[in-house]
Amino acid sequence: MNVLMGLQARLRLARLYLCTDARTERGDLAEFCEAVFAGGVDILQIRQKDMDAEEELEALQVARRAAERHRALVCVNDSAQLAERFSADVLHLGQTDGSSRRARRRLHRWAMIGRSTHAPDQTDRAIADDDADYFCVGPVYATSTKPDYEPVGLDLVRYAARVAPPHDLAAKPWFAIGGIDEGVLDDVLTAGARRVCVVRALTLADDPEAAARSLSSRLRDAWRADPAMEQFTLGAAGFTGPAR
């Protein structure tokens, strides 16, 4: 894979996305990031509510140093202001984090923006939003990281697969998120997802690198078993994305 591949192409070829806190209690963020990137994580988001901005910026820098060795991406959660300070390649916004167009004004030219969606109408808006580059659907299953959200089940995954087929280069890439681990991955893939975002499946793993490698391998196998995804992979490698 070309190390100079553009951010849009790298996003489209990403399969495994991880949301993690800054590991402040364990004090092992650098080692953890190195392990999960080595295991196959493509995108890592630091998400720790009420964290001091300077501490969060430091954590992002730690993650970026590890990501650069593995040609992976680091994502800022919620804050366009922090993303600007970090010169972020990826910013992820929730439903209450303001417009992606306003956020984009703070980002560098090639930066990408994601949006969380929890219902079909939100998914439709994310697809129609010219300033959103990808979206997530969920939480698919109940998760302690989003206790205020009712799980949406697999119906929203099936909906996203219909309106934004993962194999379609013209469609916006998306990730299924929420309570996903090895035990339910096959059900999520059968529903139509080809990219997933996980949390506890890796953050609570005894061996994060091995856990990431197992998930990444299963996702890779799903792509290889799908002839449409094989064609998508070839096209996505040269994808440059829409002009900004």
C-alpha positions as CSV (number, residue, x, y, z in Angstrom):
1,M,0.0,0.0,0.0
2,N,1.4,3.4,-1.0
3,V,2.6,5.3,2.1
4,L,1.6,8.5,0.3
5,M,-2.0,7.3,-0.1
6,G,-4.5,10.1,0.5
7,L,-6.6,10.4,3.6
8,Q,-9.8,9.7,1.8
9,A,-8.4,6.5,0.4
10,R,-7.1,5.4,3.8
11,L,-10.5,6.1,5.3
12,R,-12.3,4.0,2.6
13,L,-9.9,1.1,3.1
14,A,-10.2,1.2,6.9
15,R,-11.9,-1.7,8.5
16,L,-11.2,-1.5,12.3
17,Y,-11.8,1.7,14.3
18,L,-11.1,1.9,18.0
19,C,-12.5,4.4,20.6
20,T,-10.4,4.4,23.7
21,D,-9.9,6.6,26.8
22,A,-6.5,8.0,27.5
23,R,-5.6,5.0,29.7
24,T,-4.8,7.4,32.5
25,E,-5.4,4.9,35.3
26,R,-3.1,2.3,33.7
27,G,-0.6,4.8,32.4
28,D,0.1,2.7,29.4
29,L,-1.3,4.7,26.5
30,A,1.9,4.6,24.4
31,E,2.2,0.9,24.7
32,F,-1.5,0.3,24.2
33,C,-1.5,2.4,21.0
34,E,1.5,0.6,19.6
35,A,-0.1,-2.8,20.4
36,V,-3.5,-2.1,18.7
37,F,-2.0,-0.4,15.7
38,A,0.4,-3.4,15.3
39,G,-2.7,-5.7,15.5
40,G,-4.5,-3.9,12.7
41,V,-6.4,-0.9,14.1
42,D,-6.8,1.6,11.2
43,I,-8.3,4.5,13.1
44,L,-8.0,5.4,16.8
45,Q,-10.1,7.9,18.6
46,I,-9.3,9.3,22.0
47,R,-12.6,9.8,23.9
48,Q,-12.5,10.7,27.5
49,K,-15.2,13.0,28.7
50,D,-14.3,15.9,31.0
51,M,-10.6,15.5,30.3
52,D,-8.5,18.7,30.5
53,A,-7.7,20.0,27.0
54,E,-4.0,20.0,27.5
55,E,-4.0,16.4,28.8
56,E,-6.2,15.4,25.8
57,L,-3.8,17.1,23.4
58,E,-0.9,15.3,24.9
59,A,-2.7,12.0,24.7
60,L,-3.4,12.6,21.0
61,Q,0.2,13.3,20.3
62,V,1.2,10.0,22.0
63,A,-1.4,8.2,19.8
64,R,-0.1,10.0,16.7
65,R,3.5,9.0,17.2
66,A,2.4,5.3,17.3
67,A,0.0,5.8,14.4
68,E,2.7,7.2,12.1
69,R,4.7,4.0,12.4
70,H,1.7,2.0,11.2
71,R,0.2,4.5,8.7
72,A,-2.9,4.6,10.8
73,L,-5.2,7.6,11.6
74,V,-5.9,9.4,14.9
75,C,-9.3,11.0,15.5
76,V,-10.3,13.9,17.8
77,N,-13.7,13.5,19.5
78,D,-16.3,16.3,19.5
79,S,-14.1,19.4,19.6
80,A,-13.3,21.3,16.4
81,Q,-11.2,23.7,18.5
82,L,-9.0,20.9,19.8
83,A,-8.8,19.3,16.3
84,E,-7.5,22.6,15.0
85,R,-4.8,22.8,17.7
86,F,-3.9,19.2,16.9
87,S,-3.9,19.7,13.1
88,A,-6.2,16.6,13.1
89,D,-6.6,14.4,10.1
90,V,-10.0,13.2,11.5
91,L,-12.7,14.8,13.7
92,H,-15.7,12.9,14.9
93,L,-18.9,14.8,15.8
94,G,-22.0,13.6,17.7
95,Q,-25.5,14.7,17.0
96,T,-25.2,17.7,19.3
97,D,-21.7,18.9,18.3
98,G,-22.8,21.5,15.8
99,S,-22.5,21.6,12.0
100,S,-19.7,19.8,10.2
101,R,-19.4,22.8,7.9
102,R,-18.6,25.1,10.8
103,A,-16.2,22.6,12.2
104,R,-14.4,22.2,8.8
105,R,-13.4,25.9,8.8
106,R,-11.0,25.0,11.7
107,L,-9.5,22.0,10.0
108,H,-6.8,21.6,7.4
109,R,-7.8,21.2,3.8
110,W,-7.6,17.4,3.7
111,A,-9.1,16.7,7.1
112,M,-12.0,14.3,7.4
113,I,-15.2,14.6,9.5
114,G,-17.4,11.8,10.8
115,R,-20.8,11.9,12.4
116,S,-22.6,9.6,14.8
117,T,-26.1,8.5,13.7
118,H,-28.7,6.6,15.7
119,A,-31.7,6.5,13.4
120,P,-32.4,6.3,9.7
121,D,-33.2,10.1,9.3
122,Q,-29.8,10.9,11.0
123,T,-28.1,8.5,8.7
124,D,-29.8,10.2,5.7
125,R,-28.6,13.6,6.9
126,A,-25.0,12.4,7.3
127,I,-25.1,11.0,3.8
128,A,-26.4,14.2,2.4
129,D,-23.9,16.4,4.3
130,D,-21.2,17.4,1.9
131,D,-18.9,18.2,4.8
132,A,-19.2,14.7,6.5
133,D,-16.8,12.1,5.1
134,Y,-18.1,9.1,7.0
135,F,-20.6,8.2,9.6
136,C,-21.2,5.6,12.3
137,V,-24.4,3.7,13.0
138,G,-25.4,2.5,16.5
139,P,-25.2,1.7,19.2
140,V,-26.0,-1.7,17.7
141,Y,-25.9,-3.4,21.1
142,A,-26.2,-2.0,24.6
143,T,-22.9,-0.6,25.8
144,S,-21.8,1.1,29.0
145,T,-19.9,3.7,27.0
146,K,-23.2,5.1,25.7
147,P,-25.6,4.4,28.6
148,D,-28.1,7.2,27.5
149,Y,-28.7,5.6,24.1
150,E,-31.0,2.8,23.5
151,P,-29.4,0.1,21.3
152,V,-30.7,0.3,17.7
153,G,-30.1,-3.4,16.9
154,L,-29.2,-4.6,13.4
155,D,-32.0,-2.9,11.6
156,L,-30.0,0.4,11.3
157,V,-27.0,-1.6,10.1
158,R,-29.2,-3.1,7.4
159,Y,-30.6,0.3,6.5
160,A,-27.1,1.8,6.2
161,A,-26.0,-1.1,4.0
162,R,-29.0,-0.4,1.6
163,V,-28.5,3.4,1.3
164,A,-24.7,3.4,1.4
165,P,-23.5,0.0,0.1
166,P,-20.0,-0.6,1.5
167,H,-18.8,-1.8,-1.9
168,D,-20.0,1.3,-3.7
169,L,-17.2,3.8,-4.3
170,A,-19.8,6.6,-4.7
171,A,-21.2,5.8,-1.3
172,K,-20.0,7.3,2.0
173,P,-18.1,4.9,4.2
174,W,-19.6,3.9,7.5
175,F,-18.9,1.9,10.6
176,A,-21.2,-0.1,12.8
177,I,-20.6,0.7,16.5
178,G,-21.8,-0.2,20.0
179,G,-21.2,-3.4,21.9
180,I,-19.4,-5.1,19.0
181,D,-16.9,-7.9,19.8
182,E,-15.8,-11.2,18.5
183,G,-19.0,-12.9,19.7
184,V,-21.4,-10.7,17.6
185,L,-19.2,-9.8,14.7
186,D,-20.6,-12.4,12.3
187,D,-24.1,-11.0,12.9
188,V,-23.0,-7.5,12.2
189,L,-21.2,-8.6,9.0
190,T,-24.3,-10.6,7.9
191,A,-26.4,-7.5,8.4
192,G,-24.2,-5.7,5.8
193,A,-21.5,-3.9,7.7
194,R,-17.9,-4.2,6.4
195,R,-16.3,-1.8,8.9
196,V,-16.7,-1.7,12.7
197,C,-15.8,0.5,15.6
198,V,-15.1,-1.2,18.9
199,V,-14.3,-0.1,22.4
200,R,-14.2,-2.7,25.2
201,A,-13.3,-5.6,22.8
202,L,-9.8,-4.0,22.8
203,T,-9.6,-1.7,25.8
204,L,-10.4,-4.5,28.2
205,A,-8.4,-7.2,26.3
206,D,-5.6,-9.0,28.2
207,D,-3.6,-8.9,25.0
208,P,-4.8,-5.9,22.9
209,E,-2.5,-6.7,20.0
210,A,-3.8,-10.2,19.6
211,A,-7.4,-9.1,20.0
212,A,-7.0,-6.4,17.4
213,R,-5.3,-8.9,15.0
214,S,-8.1,-11.4,15.4
215,L,-10.8,-8.7,14.7
216,S,-8.8,-7.3,11.8
217,S,-8.3,-10.7,10.3
218,R,-12.0,-11.6,10.4
219,L,-12.9,-8.3,8.8
220,R,-10.2,-8.8,6.1
221,D,-11.6,-12.3,5.4
222,A,-15.1,-10.8,5.0
223,W,-13.8,-8.3,2.4
224,R,-11.9,-11.1,0.6
225,A,-15.0,-13.4,0.6
226,D,-17.1,-10.6,-1.0
227,P,-16.3,-10.2,-4.7
228,A,-17.8,-6.7,-4.7
229,M,-15.4,-5.6,-1.9
230,E,-12.5,-6.9,-3.8
231,Q,-13.3,-4.6,-6.7
232,F,-14.0,-1.8,-4.2
233,T,-10.5,-2.3,-2.7
234,L,-8.9,-1.8,-6.1
235,G,-10.8,1.4,-6.7
236,A,-10.5,2.8,-3.2
237,A,-6.7,2.7,-3.4
238,G,-6.8,5.5,-5.9
239,F,-9.7,7.4,-4.5
240,T,-9.0,11.1,-4.0
241,G,-12.4,12.2,-2.7
242,P,-14.5,15.3,-3.6
243,A,-12.9,18.7,-4.1
244,R,-13.2,20.9,-1.0
